[in-house]
Amino acid sequence: MDCVKSLGQGFLVATGLVWIFNIAELIRDGDAWLGFLYLLILLLPATSITILKLNTRCTSHEGGRKWRNLLFAFQGVALGFWLFDILTTVYAINVTGLAIELNPLGWPLGILGALAFYFPTVGFAYVLLFKFKEKFSFYAAVPLTLVTLGMGTMNLVAGAQNFQVFVMTASLATEARYGLLSLILALNFLVPLVLRREILQNKITFSS
């Protein structure tokens, strides 16, 4: 389904942006080894996605459908920022015990407040963009998407603040550095190689 694909693409974009931010923060103020390993981990999906894009045929969409998919992808961006906030909160509160939840519901019940926002807005955006074909439904989804992005941006800022706890406390043990480095480098070499081989075999099978 196009809507699921768009949501997933937006989520991946948000994850990539957050990951780049994490790398920069770790290299600048934290354990540079962790930042370097994060960079190598990022290269794995980035390389794989690039190979897939270069070796698969892009299907053209109707102009209106394309814009609807793009708008719905921003819902995935907001969900990606929300997940970043959740994961960093778990680390800051449950792992280190150096932070507290400001939400009156406490932790982890504070997640329910965001759920009460994101689930209806994503569902409503889906209905407006893919169930109604009129122009007014697209225009109505624009402010809804902006509100969702605003909420996601607040989650991103909160997650970035929580991530500072990770930057200050997380470090990679010396004995684990070279082992993890070798493993990630091997994966960065093998996974794209296997992926290209599979794509080539599928092309040969399809052509025959």
N, C-alpha and C positions, 0 to 999 in steps of 0.2 A: 504493500500500500504506500502511495506517495506521502501520505500524511505521517506515517510512522518513520519513513526514510528521512523526511524533512526534520522531524523532531530529533531523530538520532544524529543527523548532521549538525544541527544547532548545538546539541549536547557535546559532540566531539570538538566543535570549535571552542566552546567555553572551556572544556577540559584542557585543550591545547594552550589557550591563553593563560589559564591558571598555572599550568605546568611550567610555562616559560617564566612566569612571575616567581614561582617557587625556586627555579634554578638560579635566577638572578639574586634572590634574597639569600640563598644558601651560599653562593659564591662570595657575595659581598660581606655578609655579617655572620655566617654560620660555618659549618663544616664544608670546606670547598670540595672535599672528596665526595660528599653526598650530592652536592650540586653537579659535579662532573658525571656521576653515575646517573642522576636524574636526566641529564642531557642525553646520555647514551640510550637510556630507556625511551626517551621521546623520539629518538631517531628511528626506532624499530617500527612503530605504527606509521610515522611520517613517510618512511621509505616504502612501506607496504602499500599505503594508500596511493602514493605517487605512481607506483608500478601498476596498480589496478586502474587508475585513471588513464594512464598512457596506453594501456592494452585492452581497454574495453570500449565499446561503442557507446557514445552518448546519445540517448534518445531525446529528441526535441519535444518540448511541451508547448501546448497552447500558451499564448502570452499571459492570459488571465490566470491560468492554472499555475504558471511559473511564479507569478507574484504571490499567489496564495500560499504556495509551498514555501517561498522565502519568508513570508510573514510568520508562518507557523513555525519555521525553524527558530525564530527568536524565542518562542516558548521553551524550546530545548536549551537555548543559551541560559535562560533564567533558571531552569532546573539544574543545569550544570553548576551554576554559582551557588545554588541552594545546597547541593550535595557537598560542595567544597566547605561551606559553612558547617554542615553537620559533622563531617569527618574531622575538621580541625577542632571543633568543640569537644568531640569525644576525646581527642588527644589531650587538649588543654585541661579538661575537667576530670575524666576518668583515668587517664594514664599518668599525668603529672600531678594532678590535684592543685595546680597553681592558679586556676581560674574558677569563677562561679557563674551560674546562669542568672542573667538579669531579668529574664522573663518571669512574671509572677507565678506562672504555672510550674516553674522549676525545671530541672533536667531529669529525664528526657521528655517530660510531658510538654515542654515548650515547642517541640516539633509539631504538635497538633495544631498550633496556631498557623504555622506555615502550610500545613496540609489543608487546613480549612480555606486557605487562600488559593494555593496552586491547583488543586484538583478541580474546583469549579471553573477557574479562569481558563485552564488548558482545555477542559471539556467544552466550555462555551465558545472558545476560539475555534475549536474543531468544528462545531456545529455551524458557526457563522461562515467559516471559510470553505467547508467541503460539503455541507448539507444544503445550504442555500446558494443559489447561483446568481442572485441579483447583485448589482453593484453596491447597493446600500449595505449589504451584509459584509462586504469587504471593507468598506469605509468604517463600519461600526467596529470591525475587528482591529483597526489601527489604534485607536485610543486604548482599547483593552490590552493590546500588546505593549504599548508604551507603559501602562501601569504595571504590567507583569515585569517588564525590564527594569522599572524603577525598584520594585521589590527585590528582584534578583541582584541589582546593584548594591542594595543595602546588605544582602547576604554576602556578596563578594567582599565588601568593606569589613564586615564582621569576621569573615573567614580569614582575611588578610591580617587582621589584628590577632586572631587566634594562632595563625601560623607563626607569628613572632615567638610564641612560646616554643614551638618546634625548632625554630632557628636557634634559639638560645640553649636548648637542652639536648637536641639530637646530635649524635656523632656516630661515625662508623668506626668500629673496632679495627685496629691496625691489621690484625691477622685475617680479617674478612675482606679487606680492601682488594687485594689482588685476585682472590678467588672470584668475587663478584664481578670484578672488572673483566676477567677472562670469560666468565659465563655470558655476560651481556654482549661483549664483543663477538663471541661465537654466534649468539642468537642474531645479532645484527648482520652477520654474514650469511648464516644458513637460511633464515626465514625468507628474505627476499629471493635467494637463489631457488629455494623450493617453490616459492610463489610464481616466479617467472617460468619455471619448468612446467608447473601445472597449467598455466595459461597457454604455453606453447603447445602442450599435448592436447588441450581442449580445442585449440584452433585447428590442429591437424585432424583431429577426430571430426570436427564440424565440417571441414572442407572436403573430407573423404566421404 
